[in-house]
Amino acid sequence: MRWFEKMMLFVMGGAAYLAAEVAWRGVTHWTMFFAGGISFCCLAWLGARPGLPVLAGAGIGAAGISMMEFFGGIFCTHLLKVRVWDYSAEWGNLFGYVCPKYTMLWYILCLWLLLSMRLMQLPARAGAGR
């Protein structure tokens, strides 16, 4: 993948992350653009692995995004002195930065994205066999 394609994935992922947060919570923070960009690039990398089962890829993606949110939350709270989100009222939360409920929602979103990526790759693979 060329650098321009990677940059476009990063921008699309960052914009989508911001839009999803605004749609879900009504507010977001500029740092989430970077979290979304990195997460989407990592998902694209997972999606390009044909030997990786989609269900496992979605689990890896959800765990990765949750880790991104955990460390992003620590970065925002301790270095930028702003609390972007607070999951401390959610069951099973880890210092209010992540919780099982949102990790499961990330899993569902990753599953949908990885399935979509695989479906988009089918025509390219079929043409490669000619």
Backbone as ProteinMPNN parsed JSONL, in Angstrom:
{"seq_chain_A": "MRWFEKMMLFVMGGAAYLAAEVAWRGVTHWTMFFAGGISFCCLAWLGARPGLPVLAGAGIGAAGISMMEFFGGIFCTHLLKVRVWDYSAEWGNLFGYVCPKYTMLWYILCLWLLLSMRLMQLPARAGAGR", "coords_chain_A": {"N_chain_A": [[0.851, -1.175, 0.0], [0.589, 2.161, -0.859], [1.961, 5.295, 0.409], [0.15, 7.417, 0.131], [-2.336, 6.123, 0.05], [-2.358, 5.023, 2.61], [-2.373, 7.363, 4.117], [-4.848, 8.408, 3.35], [-6.554, 6.424, 4.399], [-6.006, 6.853, 7.096], [-7.018, 9.491, 7.465], [-9.71, 9.103, 6.752], [-10.465, 7.229, 8.728], [-9.988, 8.743, 11.051], [-11.821, 10.871, 10.709], [-14.211, 9.422, 10.625], [-14.263, 8.339, 13.2], [-14.486, 10.652, 14.792], [-16.997, 11.532, 13.859], [-18.606, 9.352, 14.626], [-18.408, 9.502, 17.422], [-19.587, 12.023, 17.905], [-22.157, 11.508, 16.941], [-22.94, 9.465, 18.719], [-22.389, 10.383, 21.394], [-22.672, 13.092, 21.302], [-20.591, 14.834, 21.505], [-17.059, 15.345, 21.023], [-13.449, 15.05, 20.954], [-10.477, 16.589, 19.757], [-8.271, 14.869, 19.829], [-9.258, 12.38, 19.375], [-9.405, 12.079, 16.683], [-6.874, 11.206, 15.915], [-6.77, 8.779, 17.269], [-8.793, 7.406, 15.925], [-7.776, 7.4, 13.306], [-5.391, 5.894, 13.517], [-6.49, 3.507, 14.47], [-8.157, 2.706, 12.316], [-6.302, 2.319, 10.268], [-4.905, 0.153, 11.347], [-6.99, -1.719, 11.384], [-7.423, -1.98, 8.629], [-5.055, -3.199, 7.948], [-5.405, -5.634, 9.324], [-7.639, -6.534, 7.91], [-6.537, -7.125, 5.462], [-5.373, -9.555, 5.75], [-5.792, -12.568, 4.596], [-5.761, -15.145, 5.732], [-6.542, -14.82, 8.323], [-9.195, -15.413, 10.443], [-12.343, -13.737, 10.308], [-13.849, -13.304, 12.645], [-11.911, -13.566, 14.636], [-10.204, -11.508, 13.872], [-11.879, -9.316, 14.326], [-12.038, -9.441, 17.085], [-9.37, -8.94, 17.784], [-9.179, -6.378, 16.717], [-11.118, -4.974, 18.284], [-9.978, -5.229, 20.82], [-7.611, -3.851, 20.371], [-8.557, -1.245, 19.76], [-9.791, -0.649, 22.181], [-7.528, -0.633, 23.817], [-6.276, 1.552, 22.658], [-8.102, 3.555, 23.349], [-7.853, 3.402, 26.132], [-5.132, 4.168, 26.646], [-5.186, 6.584, 25.289], [-7.045, 7.928, 26.855], [-5.638, 8.126, 29.259], [-3.5, 9.742, 28.381], [-4.906, 12.097, 27.631], [-6.099, 12.835, 30.089], [-3.943, 13.064, 31.962], [-1.809, 14.428, 30.681], [-2.88, 16.41, 28.94], [-4.758, 17.414, 30.594], [-7.553, 17.115, 30.44], [-10.66, 15.508, 30.605], [-11.838, 13.346, 28.453], [-13.783, 11.316, 28.163], [-15.792, 9.365, 30.433], [-16.123, 6.417, 31.859], [-16.654, 5.469, 34.36], [-19.015, 4.848, 35.661], [-19.887, 2.604, 34.421], [-20.252, -0.963, 34.294], [-17.533, -3.082, 35.148], [-15.494, -1.354, 34.438], [-12.263, 0.07, 33.667], [-10.507, 2.076, 35.448], [-12.215, 4.03, 34.561], [-11.714, 4.523, 31.911], [-12.053, 2.531, 29.932], [-14.47, -0.065, 29.191], [-16.282, -3.205, 29.389], [-18.749, -3.089, 27.964], [-18.446, -1.122, 25.918], [-16.239, -2.172, 24.62], [-17.4, -4.437, 23.53], [-19.199, -3.222, 21.763], [-17.317, -2.052, 20.043], [-16.288, -4.404, 19.032], [-18.436, -5.373, 17.489], [-18.608, -3.319, 15.57], [-16.038, -3.538, 14.414], [-16.239, -6.112, 13.357], [-18.208, -5.727, 11.38], [-16.845, -3.853, 9.745], [-14.538, -5.346, 8.959], [-15.728, -7.502, 7.629], [-16.901, -6.073, 5.528], [-14.58, -5.087, 4.284], [-13.432, -7.502, 3.421], [-15.384, -8.364, 1.608], [-15.165, -6.359, -0.313], [-12.678, -6.961, -1.313], [-13.039, -9.302, -2.711], [-13.8, -9.073, -5.543], [-11.325, -8.148, -6.55], [-9.592, -10.253, -5.98], [-10.76, -12.253, -7.514], [-10.3, -11.311, -10.086], [-7.557, -11.454, -10.152], [-6.939, -14.066, -10.555], [-7.123, -14.647, -13.23]], "CA_chain_A": [[0.0, 0.0, 0.0], [1.382, 3.382, -0.957], [1.81, 6.236, 1.519], [-1.069, 8.206, -0.063], [-3.464, 5.282, 0.469], [-2.318, 4.942, 4.073], [-2.79, 8.666, 4.628], [-6.3, 8.507, 3.142], [-7.172, 5.566, 5.412], [-5.872, 7.542, 8.377], [-7.952, 10.625, 7.491], [-11.077, 8.558, 6.778], [-10.688, 6.65, 10.056], [-10.087, 9.834, 12.023], [-13.094, 11.576, 10.508], [-15.301, 8.522, 11.012], [-14.24, 8.233, 14.663], [-15.078, 11.894, 15.301], [-18.43, 11.519, 13.532], [-19.275, 8.35, 15.465], [-18.509, 10.038, 18.781], [-20.582, 13.099, 17.928], [-23.474, 10.869, 16.791], [-23.245, 8.643, 19.895], [-22.327, 11.114, 22.657], [-22.962, 14.507, 21.096], [-19.375, 15.621, 21.685], [-15.816, 14.615, 20.811], [-12.232, 15.804, 21.245], [-9.599, 16.506, 18.592], [-7.341, 13.748, 19.949], [-9.914, 11.177, 18.888], [-9.093, 11.978, 15.262], [-5.678, 10.385, 15.813], [-7.141, 7.429, 17.7], [-9.545, 6.804, 14.834], [-6.893, 7.19, 12.165], [-4.517, 4.757, 13.814], [-7.325, 2.306, 14.572], [-8.626, 2.291, 10.995], [-5.133, 1.779, 9.557], [-4.669, -1.183, 11.901], [-8.063, -2.585, 10.889], [-7.155, -2.248, 7.216], [-3.979, -4.193, 7.949], [-6.039, -6.909, 9.695], [-8.529, -6.934, 6.828], [-5.743, -7.606, 4.328], [-4.816, -10.865, 6.104], [-6.834, -13.54, 4.209], [-5.746, -16.323, 6.593], [-7.071, -14.482, 9.647], [-10.653, -15.463, 10.493], [-12.95, -12.428, 10.549], [-14.239, -13.204, 14.054], [-10.681, -13.322, 15.405], [-9.761, -10.158, 13.505], [-12.737, -8.358, 15.029], [-11.613, -9.465, 18.491], [-8.09, -8.23, 17.857], [-9.484, -4.969, 16.475], [-11.809, -4.411, 19.448], [-8.992, -5.129, 21.902], [-6.697, -2.773, 20.002], [-9.232, 0.048, 19.916], [-9.957, -0.433, 23.616], [-6.215, -0.218, 24.318], [-6.066, 2.914, 22.163], [-8.917, 4.426, 24.194], [-7.29, 3.412, 27.473], [-3.933, 5.009, 26.666], [-5.619, 7.927, 24.898], [-7.667, 8.524, 28.033], [-4.563, 8.494, 30.197], [-2.808, 10.879, 27.764], [-5.747, 13.301, 27.731], [-6.313, 13.197, 31.485], [-2.737, 13.424, 32.703], [-0.943, 15.375, 29.979], [-3.659, 17.553, 28.433], [-5.613, 17.855, 31.705], [-8.951, 17.12, 30.028], [-11.279, 14.174, 30.676], [-12.627, 13.26, 27.224], [-14.932, 10.48, 28.479], [-15.711, 8.778, 31.762], [-16.928, 5.199, 31.939], [-16.562, 4.959, 35.729], [-20.321, 4.347, 36.082], [-20.158, 1.371, 33.686], [-19.793, -2.201, 34.902], [-16.269, -3.641, 34.704], [-14.611, -0.33, 33.872], [-10.878, 0.121, 34.089], [-10.189, 3.467, 35.772], [-13.136, 4.916, 33.849], [-11.272, 4.76, 30.528], [-12.64, 1.508, 29.061], [-15.368, -0.986, 29.874], [-16.7, -4.302, 28.508], [-19.866, -2.691, 27.102], [-17.953, -0.439, 24.723], [-15.379, -3.099, 23.89], [-18.314, -5.264, 22.729], [-19.671, -2.398, 20.642], [-16.192, -1.976, 19.107], [-16.212, -5.711, 18.366], [-19.479, -5.418, 16.457], [-18.202, -2.403, 14.502], [-14.89, -4.136, 13.73], [-16.75, -7.243, 12.581], [-18.851, -5.162, 10.199], [-15.816, -3.264, 8.884], [-13.703, -6.395, 8.38], [-16.547, -8.201, 6.622], [-17.005, -5.177, 4.374], [-13.277, -5.088, 3.61], [-13.282, -8.793, 2.73], [-16.284, -8.381, 0.453], [-14.612, -5.467, -1.335], [-11.492, -7.583, -1.878], [-13.406, -10.452, -3.528], [-13.619, -8.841, -6.983], [-9.899, -8.011, -6.866], [-9.014, -11.597, -5.957], [-11.28, -13.006, -8.652], [-9.614, -10.802, -11.283], [-6.144, -11.813, -10.084], [-6.783, -15.454, -10.964], [-7.282, -14.779, -14.681]], "C_chain_A": [[0.9, 1.242, 0.0], [1.065, 4.337, 0.183], [0.535, 7.061, 1.375], [-2.301, 7.411, 0.374], [-3.525, 5.165, 1.992], [-2.792, 6.251, 4.7], [-4.31, 8.848, 4.477], [-7.057, 7.629, 4.141], [-7.147, 6.237, 6.781], [-6.891, 8.672, 8.495], [-9.395, 10.125, 7.547], [-11.409, 7.976, 8.146], [-10.839, 7.711, 11.123], [-11.409, 10.567, 11.924], [-14.274, 10.712, 10.947], [-15.398, 8.391, 12.531], [-14.874, 9.472, 15.294], [-16.586, 11.909, 15.067], [-19.194, 10.527, 14.401], [-19.433, 8.848, 16.894], [-19.548, 11.143, 18.878], [-21.988, 12.504, 17.815], [-23.88, 10.13, 18.058], [-23.355, 9.465, 21.173], [-22.664, 12.591, 22.534], [-21.756, 15.411, 21.215], [-18.169, 14.729, 21.377], [-14.654, 15.525, 21.174], [-11.281, 15.588, 20.076], [-8.636, 15.328, 18.65], [-7.943, 12.45, 19.405], [-9.745, 11.005, 17.38], [-7.887, 11.049, 15.076], [-5.957, 8.946, 16.238], [-7.884, 6.705, 16.581], [-8.684, 6.503, 13.62], [-5.995, 5.984, 12.36], [-5.323, 3.461, 13.84], [-7.758, 1.805, 13.2], [-7.475, 1.732, 10.158], [-4.818, 0.368, 10.048], [-5.745, -2.168, 11.442], [-7.869, -2.933, 9.422], [-6.051, -3.295, 7.086], [-4.537, -5.574, 8.302], [-6.908, -7.432, 8.557], [-7.795, -7.488, 5.62], [-5.104, -8.964, 4.608], [-5.851, -11.94, 5.794], [-6.869, -14.779, 5.106], [-6.316, -16.077, 7.977], [-8.595, -14.547, 9.622], [-11.233, -14.103, 10.905], [-13.326, -12.257, 12.026], [-13.024, -12.92, 14.935], [-10.15, -11.914, 15.121], [-10.573, -9.09, 14.218], [-12.376, -8.302, 16.51], [-10.301, -8.72, 18.695], [-8.321, -6.733, 17.675], [-10.141, -4.303, 17.678], [-10.853, -4.246, 20.619], [-8.018, -3.985, 21.626], [-7.304, -1.391, 20.178], [-9.445, 0.36, 21.392], [-8.627, -0.02, 24.26], [-5.913, 1.216, 23.895], [-6.861, 3.898, 23.027], [-8.348, 4.51, 25.61], [-6.094, 4.363, 27.544], [-4.232, 6.431, 26.208], [-6.262, 8.656, 26.064], [-6.636, 8.964, 29.056], [-3.821, 9.726, 29.675], [-3.608, 12.164, 27.946], [-5.885, 13.77, 29.177], [-5.051, 13.749, 32.144], [-1.857, 14.454, 32.002], [-1.69, 16.612, 29.489], [-4.597, 18.131, 29.489], [-7.078, 18.021, 31.288], [-9.467, 15.682, 30.068], [-12.251, 14.071, 29.501], [-13.88, 12.413, 27.438], [-14.716, 9.867, 29.846], [-16.673, 7.605, 31.837], [-16.962, 4.636, 33.362], [-17.908, 4.443, 36.251], [-20.678, 3.028, 35.4], [-19.577, 0.165, 34.412], [-18.444, -2.619, 34.302], [-15.282, -2.631, 34.146], [-13.211, -0.422, 34.45], [-10.482, 1.583, 34.22], [-11.064, 4.474, 35.029], [-12.782, 5.156, 32.397], [-11.871, 3.777, 29.532], [-13.574, 0.639, 29.888], [-15.815, -2.065, 28.883], [-17.819, -3.92, 27.536], [-19.357, -2.05, 25.807], [-16.957, -1.289, 23.943], [-16.241, -4.011, 23.023], [-18.875, -4.475, 21.546], [-18.566, -2.212, 19.597], [-16.049, -3.281, 18.347], [-17.221, -5.79, 17.221], [-19.107, -4.51, 15.277], [-17.02, -2.969, 13.723], [-15.314, -5.311, 12.859], [-17.38, -6.749, 11.283], [-17.81, -4.594, 9.229], [-14.963, -4.333, 8.214], [-14.466, -7.221, 7.351], [-16.688, -7.36, 5.36], [-15.704, -5.152, 3.584], [-13.066, -6.38, 2.833], [-14.161, -8.853, 1.491], [-15.766, -7.485, -0.669], [-13.387, -6.074, -2.001], [-11.83, -8.755, -2.796], [-13.265, -10.188, -5.029], [-12.156, -8.722, -7.383], [-9.226, -9.384, -6.902], [-9.482, -12.417, -7.144], [-10.582, -12.585, -9.941], [-8.154, -11.203, -11.308], [-5.907, -13.23, -10.576], [-6.873, -15.667, -12.455], [-5.973, -14.944, -15.373]], "O_chain_A": [[1.851, 1.336, 0.776], [0.033, 4.212, 0.842], [-0.104, 7.379, 2.378], [-3.207, 7.964, 0.997], [-4.603, 5.203, 2.586], [-3.521, 6.246, 5.691], [-4.969, 9.378, 5.371], [-8.088, 8.043, 4.672], [-8.126, 6.198, 7.526], [-7.557, 8.795, 9.523], [-10.211, 10.66, 8.298], [-12.501, 8.197, 8.669], [-11.701, 7.609, 11.996], [-12.045, 10.853, 12.939], [-15.219, 11.205, 11.564], [-16.498, 8.338, 13.081], [-15.691, 9.366, 16.209], [-17.358, 12.254, 15.962], [-20.298, 10.821, 14.861], [-20.477, 8.641, 17.512], [-20.313, 11.188, 19.842], [-22.906, 12.941, 18.509], [-25.05, 10.163, 18.438], [-24.29, 9.282, 21.951], [-22.912, 13.265, 23.534], [-21.871, 16.625, 21.046], [-18.258, 13.504, 21.462], [-14.857, 16.644, 21.647], [-11.278, 14.517, 19.469], [-8.221, 14.833, 17.602], [-7.216, 11.534, 19.023], [-9.923, 9.904, 16.858], [-7.884, 10.204, 14.18], [-5.441, 8.005, 15.636], [-7.632, 5.528, 16.322], [-8.847, 5.465, 12.98], [-5.858, 5.151, 11.465], [-4.893, 2.443, 13.299], [-7.729, 0.601, 12.947], [-7.664, 0.768, 9.416], [-4.5, -0.512, 9.248], [-5.441, -3.323, 11.145], [-8.126, -4.066, 9.016], [-6.11, -4.168, 6.22], [-4.19, -6.568, 7.663], [-6.915, -8.629, 8.272], [-8.372, -8.242, 4.836], [-4.36, -9.472, 3.769], [-6.71, -12.214, 6.632], [-7.92, -15.408, 5.227], [-6.551, -17.024, 8.728], [-9.228, -13.815, 8.861], [-10.669, -13.411, 11.752], [-13.14, -11.179, 12.59], [-13.103, -12.125, 15.871], [-9.702, -11.218, 16.032], [-10.029, -8.079, 14.663], [-12.405, -7.232, 17.119], [-10.143, -7.966, 19.655], [-7.736, -5.916, 18.386], [-9.766, -3.192, 18.053], [-10.906, -3.244, 21.331], [-7.647, -3.242, 22.535], [-6.653, -0.476, 20.681], [-9.297, 1.508, 21.81], [-8.602, 0.838, 25.142], [-5.365, 2.0, 24.671], [-6.348, 4.955, 23.394], [-8.363, 5.58, 26.22], [-6.047, 5.251, 28.395], [-3.608, 7.381, 26.681], [-6.055, 9.856, 26.246], [-6.747, 10.038, 29.646], [-3.542, 10.65, 30.438], [-3.068, 13.189, 28.362], [-5.797, 14.966, 29.456], [-5.094, 14.785, 32.808], [-1.223, 15.272, 32.667], [-1.191, 17.731, 29.608], [-5.164, 19.208, 29.301], [-7.756, 18.95, 31.727], [-8.79, 14.757, 29.619], [-13.346, 14.632, 29.54], [-14.946, 12.768, 26.934], [-13.598, 9.849, 30.36], [-17.89, 7.785, 31.873], [-17.266, 3.458, 33.552], [-17.928, 3.666, 37.205], [-21.672, 2.398, 35.763], [-18.537, 0.262, 35.063], [-18.242, -2.52, 33.092], [-14.335, -3.006, 33.456], [-13.0, -0.918, 35.557], [-10.164, 2.245, 33.233], [-10.691, 5.639, 34.887], [-13.47, 5.912, 31.71], [-12.167, 4.155, 28.399], [-13.491, 0.603, 31.116], [-15.736, -1.862, 27.671], [-17.829, -4.387, 26.397], [-19.805, -2.412, 24.719], [-16.843, -1.141, 22.726], [-15.859, -4.328, 21.896], [-19.007, -5.014, 20.447], [-18.843, -2.214, 18.397], [-15.728, -3.281, 17.158], [-16.889, -6.225, 16.118], [-19.275, -4.895, 14.12], [-17.0, -2.889, 12.495], [-14.805, -5.485, 11.751], [-17.113, -7.294, 10.212], [-17.89, -4.833, 8.024], [-14.689, -4.238, 7.018], [-13.912, -7.596, 6.318], [-16.604, -7.883, 4.249], [-15.721, -5.19, 2.354], [-12.574, -6.352, 1.705], [-13.733, -9.337, 0.443], [-15.913, -7.816, -1.846], [-13.083, -5.735, -3.144], [-10.984, -9.166, -3.589], [-12.665, -11.002, -5.73], [-11.787, -9.164, -8.471], [-8.384, -9.642, -7.762], [-8.71, -13.185, -7.719], [-10.304, -13.425, -10.797], [-7.561, -11.287, -12.384], [-4.792, -13.567, -10.975], [-6.707, -16.798, -12.911], [-5.933, -15.068, -16.597]]}, "name": "protein", "num_of_chains": 1, "seq": "MRWFEKMMLFVMGGAAYLAAEVAWRGVTHWTMFFAGGISFCCLAWLGARPGLPVLAGAGIGAAGISMMEFFGGIFCTHLLKVRVWDYSAEWGNLFGYVCPKYTMLWYILCLWLLLSMRLMQLPARAGAGR"}
